[in-house]
Amino acid sequence: MEKHHVSLIGKIRQFAIDTVAEMKRCTWPNRRQLLESTILVVVVMLLLACFVAGVDELALKAIRFVTTGKF
């Protein structure tokens, strides 16, 4: 059985063709869905940031109390 040797340019071309075909099969969100998703991500990130800041502050106070005996 003979192997077919495909050039690097041929592989890149085939990759691009396959990528374009796959992107055409994707379902893309409309403007409203995109806006809602973006707002959700921003709100969740703000909540997570507040939670992490709170835990950090509590850990700081606990470590300070253990090491110095003061709050």
N, CA and C atoms as an extended XYZ file, in Angstrom:
213
Properties=species:S:1:pos:R:3:atomname:S:1:resname:S:1:resid:I:1 pbc="F F F"
N         0.836       -1.175        0.000 N   MET     1
C         0.000        0.000        0.000 CA  MET     1
C         0.890        1.250        0.000 C   MET     1
N         0.614        2.139       -0.884 N   GLU     2
C         1.424        3.333       -1.041 CA  GLU     2
C         0.860        4.480       -0.214 C   GLU     2
N         1.740        5.172        0.529 N   LYS     3
C         1.317        6.314        1.335 CA  LYS     3
C         1.342        7.566        0.469 C   LYS     3
N         0.330        8.392        0.667 N   HIS     4
C         0.296        9.659       -0.045 CA  HIS     4
C         0.984       10.711        0.809 C   HIS     4
N         1.928       11.402        0.216 N   HIS     5
C         2.661       12.434        0.938 CA  HIS     5
C         1.960       13.767        0.711 C   HIS     5
N         1.473       14.373        1.805 N   VAL     6
C         0.766       15.646        1.705 CA  VAL     6
C         1.694       16.741        2.218 C   VAL     6
N         1.796       17.807        1.451 N   SER     7
C         2.692       18.897        1.828 CA  SER     7
C         2.130       19.686        3.006 C   SER     7
N         2.982       20.465        3.618 N   LEU     8
C         2.565       21.307        4.736 CA  LEU     8
C         1.495       22.296        4.294 C   LEU     8
N         1.654       22.868        3.127 N   ILE     9
C         0.667       23.816        2.590 CA  ILE     9
C        -0.677       23.114        2.388 C   ILE     9
N        -0.637       21.880        1.910 N   GLY    10
C        -1.866       21.109        1.717 CA  GLY    10
C        -2.569       20.827        3.034 C   GLY    10
N        -1.788       20.516        4.076 N   LYS    11
C        -2.370       20.266        5.400 CA  LYS    11
C        -2.999       21.533        5.962 C   LYS    11
N        -2.318       22.660        5.790 N   ILE    12
C        -2.851       23.944        6.275 CA  ILE    12
C        -4.133       24.288        5.532 C   ILE    12
N        -4.136       24.084        4.228 N   ARG    13
C        -5.324       24.362        3.410 CA  ARG    13
C        -6.498       23.502        3.854 C   ARG    13
N        -6.251       22.208        4.076 N   GLN    14
C        -7.314       21.301        4.496 CA  GLN    14
C        -7.832       21.685        5.886 C   GLN    14
N        -6.925       22.082        6.767 N   PHE    15
C        -7.326       22.535        8.095 CA  PHE    15
C        -8.251       23.746        7.996 C   PHE    15
N        -7.903       24.711        7.152 N   ALA    16
C        -8.720       25.912        6.977 CA  ALA    16
C       -10.095       25.549        6.415 C   ALA    16
N       -10.140       24.661        5.446 N   ILE    17
C       -11.412       24.232        4.855 CA  ILE    17
C       -12.276       23.555        5.913 C   ILE    17
N       -11.681       22.660        6.697 N   ASP    18
C       -12.417       21.956        7.745 CA  ASP    18
C       -12.915       22.920        8.818 C   ASP    18
N       -12.099       23.910        9.157 N   THR    19
C       -12.483       24.886       10.171 CA  THR    19
C       -13.667       25.719        9.704 C   THR    19
N       -13.636       26.183        8.484 N   VAL    20
C       -14.748       26.974        7.940 CA  VAL    20
C       -16.026       26.139        7.907 C   VAL    20
N       -15.923       24.881        7.516 N   ALA    21
C       -17.098       24.008        7.468 CA  ALA    21
C       -17.670       23.809        8.870 C   ALA    21
N       -16.815       23.615        9.854 N   GLU    22
C       -17.272       23.426       11.232 CA  GLU    22
C       -17.925       24.692       11.771 C   GLU    22
N       -17.361       25.861       11.464 N   MET    23
C       -17.922       27.121       11.940 CA  MET    23
C       -19.317       27.371       11.348 C   MET    23
N       -19.569       26.894       10.146 N   LYS    24
C       -20.889       27.049        9.527 CA  LYS    24
C       -21.934       26.191       10.231 C   LYS    24
N       -21.499       25.103       10.870 N   ARG    25
C       -22.432       24.226       11.586 CA  ARG    25
C       -22.747       24.732       12.992 C   ARG    25
N       -21.995       25.706       13.486 N   CYS    26
C       -22.201       26.231       14.845 CA  CYS    26
C       -23.479       27.058       14.915 C   CYS    26
N       -24.087       27.060       16.095 N   THR    27
C       -25.234       27.921       16.353 CA  THR    27
C       -24.729       29.125       17.121 C   THR    27
N       -24.893       30.294       16.537 N   TRP    28
C       -24.375       31.517       17.138 CA  TRP    28
C       -25.475       32.238       17.879 C   TRP    28
N       -25.166       32.841       19.046 N   PRO    29
C       -26.194       33.561       19.805 CA  PRO    29
C       -26.585       34.858       19.105 C   PRO    29
N       -27.844       35.262       19.348 N   ASN    30
C       -28.241       36.557       18.802 CA  ASN    30
C       -27.780       37.656       19.757 C   ASN    30
N       -28.038       38.894       19.409 N   ARG    31
C       -27.537       40.031       20.186 CA  ARG    31
C       -28.056       40.014       21.629 C   ARG    31
N       -29.342       39.704       21.803 N   ARG    32
C       -29.934       39.687       23.149 CA  ARG    32
C       -29.314       38.583       24.006 C   ARG    32
N       -29.170       37.391       23.448 N   GLN    33
C       -28.565       36.284       24.192 CA  GLN    33
C       -27.131       36.623       24.599 C   GLN    33
N       -26.407       37.244       23.708 N   LEU    34
C       -25.027       37.623       23.997 CA  LEU    34
C       -24.970       38.657       25.124 C   LEU    34
N       -25.846       39.645       25.090 N   LEU    35
C       -25.895       40.662       26.130 CA  LEU    35
C       -26.261       40.044       27.479 C   LEU    35
N       -27.268       39.172       27.501 N   GLU    36
C       -27.677       38.518       28.747 CA  GLU    36
C       -26.546       37.673       29.322 C   GLU    36
N       -25.863       36.939       28.480 N   SER    37
C       -24.754       36.106       28.938 CA  SER    37
C       -23.615       36.958       29.480 C   SER    37
N       -23.340       38.062       28.817 N   THR    38
C       -22.270       38.953       29.265 CA  THR    38
C       -22.597       39.548       30.625 C   THR    38
N       -23.831       40.003       30.797 N   ILE    39
C       -24.249       40.569       32.081 CA  ILE    39
C       -24.158       39.507       33.178 C   ILE    39
N       -24.590       38.305       32.891 N   LEU    40
C       -24.521       37.218       33.864 CA  LEU    40
C       -23.081       36.949       34.281 C   LEU    40
N       -22.180       36.902       33.332 N   VAL    41
C       -20.770       36.649       33.639 CA  VAL    41
C       -20.202       37.770       34.504 C   VAL    41
N       -20.502       39.015       34.187 N   VAL    42
C       -19.983       40.150       34.962 CA  VAL    42
C       -20.519       40.106       36.392 C   VAL    42
N       -21.822       39.834       36.558 N   VAL    43
C       -22.422       39.772       37.899 CA  VAL    43
C       -21.806       38.641       38.715 C   VAL    43
N       -21.669       37.473       38.119 N   VAL    44
C       -21.086       36.338       38.837 CA  VAL    44
C       -19.637       36.631       39.210 C   VAL    44
N       -18.890       37.262       38.329 N   MET    45
C       -17.496       37.593       38.635 CA  MET    45
C       -17.410       38.610       39.782 C   MET    45
N       -18.312       39.584       39.819 N   LEU    46
C       -18.332       40.552       40.920 CA  LEU    46
C       -18.669       39.863       42.248 C   LEU    46
N       -19.661       38.969       42.223 N   LEU    47
C       -20.001       38.219       43.436 CA  LEU    47
C       -18.829       37.362       43.900 C   LEU    47
N       -18.183       36.706       42.980 N   LEU    48
C       -17.035       35.873       43.321 CA  LEU    48
C       -15.892       36.718       43.875 C   LEU    48
N       -15.662       37.878       43.295 N   ALA    49
C       -14.609       38.768       43.784 CA  ALA    49
C       -14.910       39.219       45.204 C   ALA    49
N       -16.165       39.554       45.489 N   CYS    50
C       -16.546       39.959       46.852 CA  CYS    50
C       -16.372       38.800       47.826 C   CYS    50
N       -16.749       37.608       47.434 N   PHE    51
C       -16.586       36.439       48.290 CA  PHE    51
C       -15.105       36.196       48.600 C   PHE    51
N       -14.267       36.229       47.585 N   VAL    52
C       -12.832       35.997       47.782 CA  VAL    52
C       -12.232       37.094       48.665 C   VAL    52
N       -12.642       38.332       48.468 N   ALA    53
C       -12.148       39.432       49.300 CA  ALA    53
C       -12.567       39.230       50.752 C   ALA    53
N       -13.798       38.782       50.970 N   GLY    54
C       -14.278       38.523       52.326 CA  GLY    54
C       -13.509       37.394       53.003 C   GLY    54
N       -13.313       36.306       52.296 N   VAL    55
C       -12.544       35.187       52.842 CA  VAL    55
C       -11.109       35.617       53.117 C   VAL    55
N       -10.538       36.408       52.248 N   ASP    56
C        -9.178       36.902       52.439 CA  ASP    56
C        -9.085       37.756       53.704 C   ASP    56
N       -10.068       38.631       53.906 N   GLU    57
C       -10.082       39.488       55.093 CA  GLU    57
C       -10.224       38.659       56.373 C   GLU    57
N       -11.102       37.661       56.335 N   LEU    58
C       -11.256       36.778       57.507 CA  LEU    58
C        -9.967       36.007       57.790 C   LEU    58
N        -9.347       35.501       56.755 N   ALA    59
C        -8.088       34.771       56.935 CA  ALA    59
C        -7.014       35.691       57.496 C   ALA    59
N        -6.955       36.915       57.020 N   LEU    60
C        -5.984       37.890       57.528 CA  LEU    60
C        -6.190       38.137       59.020 C   LEU    60
N        -7.449       38.347       59.415 N   LYS    61
C        -7.742       38.590       60.829 CA  LYS    61
C        -7.416       37.355       61.671 C   LYS    61
N        -7.730       36.163       61.183 N   ALA    62
C        -7.443       34.932       61.928 CA  ALA    62
C        -5.941       34.734       62.094 C   ALA    62
N        -5.198       34.947       61.040 N   ILE    63
C        -3.740       34.782       61.110 CA  ILE    63
C        -3.141       35.841       62.034 C   ILE    63
N        -3.628       37.071       61.949 N   ARG    64
C        -3.133       38.138       62.821 CA  ARG    64
C        -3.433       37.799       64.290 C   ARG    64
N        -4.628       37.264       64.574 N   PHE    65
C        -4.993       36.904       65.943 CA  PHE    65
C        -4.108       35.768       66.468 C   PHE    65
N        -3.864       34.759       65.622 N   VAL    66
C        -3.039       33.628       66.040 CA  VAL    66
C        -1.596       34.060       66.279 C   VAL    66
N        -1.073       34.933       65.447 N   THR    67
C         0.346       35.295       65.554 CA  THR    67
C         0.600       36.411       66.553 C   THR    67
N        -0.355       37.347       66.749 N   THR    68
C        -0.107       38.480       67.647 CA  THR    68
C        -1.056       38.518       68.827 C   THR    68
N        -2.158       37.811       68.774 N   GLY    69
C        -3.144       37.847       69.844 CA  GLY    69
C        -4.057       39.059       69.778 C   GLY    69
N        -3.952       39.849       68.707 N   LYS    70
C        -4.783       41.054       68.541 CA  LYS    70
C        -5.601       40.940       67.247 C   LYS    70
N        -6.740       41.614       67.225 N   PHE    71
C        -7.522       41.692       66.001 CA  PHE    71
C        -7.044       42.858       65.251 C   PHE    71
